[in-house]
Amino acid sequence: MAFKIIHKDKKTNARVGVLSTKKGEIETPFFMPVATKTSVKHISSLDLETMGANAIISNTLVLHLRPGEKLIKKMGGIGKFMNYDGINVTDSGGFQMYSPSIYISSNDKGVWFRNPMSGEKIFITPEKDMDIQLDLGSDVAMCLDCMPLLSNTKEEIRKAIDKTTLWAGRCKEHHDDKQNKKLKDKKQLLFGISQGGVYPDLRKRSCEELLKFDFDGYSIGGLALGETHIQEMKAIEAHKSVIGEDKPAYLMGAGHPVEILEAVSRGVDMFDSRYPTQNARRGTIFTWDGKIKILNKKYESDKGPLDKDCDCKVCKNYSRAYVRHLLREQEGTGLRLASYHNLYFLQRLLEKAKAEIERGEFGKFLKGFKKRWMN
Amino acid sequence: MAFKIIHKDKKTNARVGVLSTKKGEIETPFFMPVATKTSVKHISSLDLETMGANAIISNTLVLHLRPGEKLIKKMGGIGKFMNYDGINVTDSGGFQMYSPSIYISSNDKGVWFRNPMSGEKIFITPEKDMDIQLDLGSDVAMCLDCMPLLSNTKEEIRKAIDKTTLWAGRCKEHHDDKQNKKLKDKKQLLFGISQGGVYPDLRKRSCEELLKFDFDGYSIGGLALGETHIQEMKAIEAHKSVIGEDKPAYLMGAGHPVEILEAVSRGVDMFDSRYPTQNARRGTIFTWDGKIKILNKKYESDKGPLDKDCDCKVCKNYSRAYVRHLLREQEGTGLRLASYHNLYFLQRLLEKAKAEIERGEFGKFLKGFKKRWMN
């Protein structure tokens, strides 16, 4: 089994687990910074080590376009290419069907994208997507999914689920075939992705269809896109009610601290999002007392650290006034310092969550965190 | 005395010295990364420490515009503001008279600039420039100078020298007045700047006029702007022939490795330039065997370090192929890794130069370096 649970919280469904990959083991729950093009924006792999980020996610489709999976394979795979010791996860690119600039159309066979650099049309089938991810050599791969938009009708979402299931089966079959040649402990894990928007009945249906393929984990797709918090949590609960406790659950695209903790309390194990880095670049800084807008005039001569309760190297060395000045000037160093801090904050948040689950006190911690954060 | 020579090379005029500032001592010759807005582009003050960059230069006029010298003073001065332990040098902004986007005009009293953010006109007098630099609290300040363009006639350059001398006297007087209130060992050093373009007679005249003010050091201005190598070296020699050996000489804006070493061999002690960082961002990487254009296709799958003879953290951790990919994608991390390496290279070059001067073998080292670099 690629996943085992080692601690369960007393009053919530939160759990601490261990996911075993070809690169090594990683404790869940964890948050993955987004390294779309093999680099987290302004953050090096050495920074990821010092902040304790033990997994990151990159994008299959984007890397297929540049520099190409063949180059990365030649360089020893994505982890070696970027000299990253943690777990490399890849997203399939299904999410890019949300990107009008590169998505053209899809049919049962696959998806047409337009290469934004060359203008060339490319056709990505589930099989092709698996081949690319195997070449990239990530430790955890995602099935090519068909993600409906929030604005889609229930009927349209039903069709997206049908396609997602069809593709998931083809992904699994092809991925298994290609991996048989390899040693067991060198296998890339493969996760299915459930769809269904905010409709619990559709989410459950999607999960039921995916379950028969026996994936190593099940991702929750098409959320964190603007639905209400209650809708999002109900969809997570629907997913979990079908998938059960023995498989890791990955809520794709969620990066808000409260959203993450609420999902953890429902048994979600993995997270990724641009939220912390994108917010940082725009001057929104995470603190244990909630977000602050560092560009506000009131921080102009603030000699304190970004967060008084943070021990990251940014908080230990730089003032709010200095980071504010650098962000105002759009200096690369400012983007980096703010990004580092926000990512560090999320890593500590998940570490704290794990410790509280082990103590059986996660529910209390969540309540206390929310009170301070939303104050 | 703010400057003393501790080693002299045997066959060239190169020397190792110690410059004493209110922040502490620093060995010469040294190269200063450019931190115009209190940040070297993509490089933090912690990076500057790990690469051994013990001095940096910022820009008085740019900081006057944003965030303003009053804020920086309130934050404890430029060194504290950016949490930098090394020596902070400030340039006066005279060089910005080369910038058509902000320079309007100058007269004997001072210079009119336009604030590019607000459109507002501002008048900078030599006295005002000193006040700003004292507020910034840099360890070494520069006089406001009037820099002629390379294309100016000899007569125009002569007029620029007259104005530079006039302003230098006013800078010195005002700076002395303002500093009398302070303790002797807390004094900001003040350097005069010679002009004269590529004409040795004019350069000498400028130096003779400046000498009477007894500055702590003498900068060589208006070079590294496109003149030939021989013209540049002759101008340096003219400057040194008048100023003599007991004062530090600072060649402003020079950052090419060979140019630096040739100037060192003529008794120049300080350097600064955007050259290493700007080149890095454009994919030109310094190695002990000369520059390489990392964006060239031939480095696409090169697993080697940027420079096989470099022990910087970039060379120890990342491949040419990876840095190339990140630079192609204009990822902040790529700009940073390449900038770090090039700056590290120059720091090691100057350390090596010091060691060779101490051994009395600088001339031989220079010859050997040039042979490899230009190969």
Boltz contact constraints between the chains, C-beta under 6 A:
constraints:
  - contact:
      token1: [A, 37]
      token2: [B, 329]
      max_distance: 6.0
  - contact:
      token1: [A, 39]
      token2: [B, 326]
      max_distance: 6.0
  - contact:
      token1: [A, 39]
      token2: [B, 331]
      max_distance: 6.0
  - contact:
      token1: [A, 39]
      token2: [B, 333]
      max_distance: 6.0
  - contact:
      token1: [A, 41]
      token2: [B, 332]
      max_distance: 6.0
  - contact:
      token1: [A, 42]
      token2: [B, 332]
      max_distance: 6.0
  - contact:
      token1: [A, 44]
      token2: [B, 333]
      max_distance: 6.0
  - contact:
      token1: [A, 67]
      token2: [B, 325]
      max_distance: 6.0
  - contact:
      token1: [A, 71]
      token2: [B, 301]
      max_distance: 6.0
  - contact:
      token1: [A, 74]
      token2: [B, 301]
      max_distance: 6.0
  - contact:
      token1: [A, 75]
      token2: [B, 321]
      max_distance: 6.0
  - contact:
      token1: [A, 81]
      token2: [B, 322]
      max_distance: 6.0
  - contact:
      token1: [A, 83]
      token2: [B, 317]
      max_distance: 6.0
  - contact:
      token1: [A, 83]
      token2: [B, 318]
      max_distance: 6.0
  - contact:
      token1: [A, 301]
      token2: [B, 71]
      max_distance: 6.0
  - contact:
      token1: [A, 301]
      token2: [B, 74]
      max_distance: 6.0
  - contact:
      token1: [A, 317]
      token2: [B, 83]
      max_distance: 6.0
  - contact:
      token1: [A, 318]
      token2: [B, 83]
      max_distance: 6.0
  - contact:
      token1: [A, 321]
      token2: [B, 75]
      max_distance: 6.0
  - contact:
      token1: [A, 322]
      token2: [B, 81]
      max_distance: 6.0
  - contact:
      token1: [A, 325]
      token2: [B, 67]
      max_distance: 6.0
  - contact:
      token1: [A, 326]
      token2: [B, 39]
      max_distance: 6.0
  - contact:
      token1: [A, 329]
      token2: [B, 37]
      max_distance: 6.0
  - contact:
      token1: [A, 331]
      token2: [B, 39]
      max_distance: 6.0
  - contact:
      token1: [A, 332]
      token2: [B, 41]
      max_distance: 6.0
  - contact:
      token1: [A, 332]
      token2: [B, 42]
      max_distance: 6.0
  - contact:
      token1: [A, 332]
      token2: [B, 332]
      max_distance: 6.0
  - contact:
      token1: [A, 333]
      token2: [B, 39]
      max_distance: 6.0
  - contact:
      token1: [A, 333]
      token2: [B, 44]
      max_distance: 6.0
